[in-house]
Amino acid sequence: MEIVLAGLVGVLVAAGAYLMTAGRTLPYLFGLTLLSNAANLAIFATGRLTFGRPPLVPEGAETVAGAANPLPQALILTAIVIGFGLVVFTLALALRSYRTLGIDDMDAAAEDAAEVAAGGRG
């Protein structure tokens, strides 16, 4: 199962990197989301996949041999919240950029912003 997840992480990273190089804002946002999900899957896969085991130590046991590892689950929950915040911030930034400059192309937006900053356009 770890091999399948590793392959899926590779596919998600490749698709995310491809979308982030598109030069437009919305595909960039989708690529960022794919990279975030790939990181979550990578954390999940490194935490030993244990099916049907709770992340608790049984009462009276002195070892954690029968329990799942709760750390990857906690890390993934934290990464989901941080990823959501990053996506919302990027979406708000993209919306503001589109409303201000009127274009979705990041390269042209950077040129227009540089021209405005230089005082060439008001």
Secondary structure, DSSP 8 states (H G I E B T S, - for coil): -HHHHHHHHHHHHHHHHHHHTSSBHHHHHHHHHHHHHHHHHHHHHHT---TT--SS--TT-SS-TTS--HHHHHHHHHHHHHHHHHHHHHHHHHHHHHHHHS--BHHHHHHHHHHHHTTS--
